Amino acid sequence: MNYSNDLTTCKTCGGTISKNAGVCPHCGAHEPTWSQNKKRAFLVCIFLIIFISFVVILICVLGDNGAAPEKITLSEFNRIQTGMSYSEVCEIIGSKGELMSAVDLDIGYEYATQIYTWWGNGYEGSNANITFQGGKVVAKAQIGLE
Ligand SMILES: [Zn+2]
């Protein structure tokens, strides 16, 4: 077996070291297999990742404030009837809700179940859960709506 494939030279002192060495055993340089360009590229990548994350978070925060989904009220909740379609429910509430759970057993759409949550207008955490089966309301539950 030829181990020389695993060896390279330290970019700082020129000594022979393992490609996997984190620190050069000869001169103590960190990441001795990395050229300065690679180090710089790595730092630029890290900076870009942080910067992009920051921008994405900013967009999310601003987006949420700009278009807060309409919250469900108790009277809207009471108008939702068994057998209504998802789009009818969205129309009553005025927003699309959040899909919390979807179960599709692949035995036909009439057996596919989705549970949507709409945040309520009452206290923090108040909400309504509407269960759809085959696209129609089969159950509804609410907590804290006003
Ligand atoms: Zn070295």
Residues whose N, C-alpha, C, O or C-beta is under 5 A from the ligand:
A	BS01	ZN	C10 T12 C13 G14 G15 C24 H26 C27 G28 A29 P32
